[in-house]
């Protein structure tokens, strides 16, 4: 990294959804901002969720009305800003005799959820009897089935893309965002905060300075605090959540109560189904989180109990993934720990600000709160505009109207099928035009990468030039849909490496190194299936 004498208004540590959101919020207020992420953007917990933008219906059972109200408000804002990424999805709650929350309680909960929702175009929530429930999903276990409730939340197929949208938006507003740059030492001095950082790919070091530092490192928050020698008392209560990906089980999303009174989802994920999540205390290596045998058996057993006639077996699992929640509060059990966030002022003169807790859905409000705190220290009065400022790929109009008008026009202009245009718009919004232009300019980039996905090779180039991708795992697993398929790009990695290598200047040894690293990362997500 080149020398840099700039004194930033703020440095953000952490390139997940909260850190990227904070950088965007700050830059849009006119603050100078630098973000440092030790891995790839969205490579931590932001890519390990259940892929929902949700209000948190189950938090009503903990009487956290304020959290649910906040989540539903933020859900509406995010959907309006990224309708190409976020889509309403009906979710069925099967209710069995003996469940901790009976039909009357669930009915009250979904109706309250409906009242708190800010999206009045979504159908009303309702409860059904046994016969109607089996009409939604006839393969449900019928023993002791009393009925069901149906409500709506939103699915985001790739939360990683929401992070990237924030990264691009922040960069275009003037922020500097660096991935694979680790903050190794943080000093709170009389003149501000000094960060010594190392580029983990290049091996170089640089010193950065700012008036304020925001610690948005998620599960690694306490590691960052240790780098700043702030406080040895931990503030994060880490819990692990795992997910299983299988061939599609059902078109109907299910929210299920397990026998130990925890709740988990079985939801469609394109051509697949996603089962998750668990919620267990975690004290292991934050950089090596994976599903273990007991996690897998728990989800399989509970899923087979609800859908007994389907092939829900260990052999059917395509892959798993696991992440650690950076919870900011303790509780009587992991599943009851609050998902609220809190802003903590630390350091000698409160120049180091930690944002802890929260959830994917509330990231925008979390970013607003922590940047508000930074502004008070700096003496800046500019207010957040992220509730009304569009994201990078926002379509500036009704999504359906955009699809109706733009898809045929783009298909004709770029000589491509309307289905390909519609597919790319679904991941990039209005920026799909840029990928189509790359595709048209170079026949090599026009090809479809895999029969499992509509991804095209132009996306590889775009992810490097515009989205900060620096490795094959960045490109395949966090920028494109192919990383979510059954093969996860294994068969196409050499071709992708060839295109990426030309963009990134890799020699043959470097290319093979990144191919091996990619395969090693995939192996970690399936190793537990053989244990």
Secondary structure, 3 states (H helix, E strand, C coil): CCCCCCEEEEEEECCCHHHHHHHHHHHHCCCCEEEEECCCCCCCHHHCCCCEECCCHHHHHHCCHHHHHHHHHHHHHHHHHCCCCEEEEEEEEEEECCCCCCHHHHHHHHHHHHHHCCCCCCCCCEEEEHHHHHHHCCCCCCCCEEEEEEEEEEEECCHHHHHHHHHHHHHHCCCEEEECEEEEEEEEECCEEEEEEEECCCCCEEEEEEEEEEECCHHHHHHHHHHCCCCCCCCCEEEEEEEEEEECCCCCEEEEECCCCCEEEEEEECCEEEEECCCEECCCCCCCCCCCHHHHHHHHHHHHHHCCCCCCCHHHEEEEEEEEEEECCCCCCHHHCCCCEEEEEECCCCCEEEEEECCHHHHHHHHHHHHHHHHHHHCCCCCCCCCCCCCCCCCCCCHHHHHHHHHHHHHHHHCCCHHHHHHHHHHHHHHHHHHHHHHHHCHHHHCEEECCEEEECHHHHHHHHHHCCCCHHHHHHHCCHHHHCCCCCHHHHHHHHHHHHHHHCCCHHHHHHHHHHHHHHHHHHHHHHHC
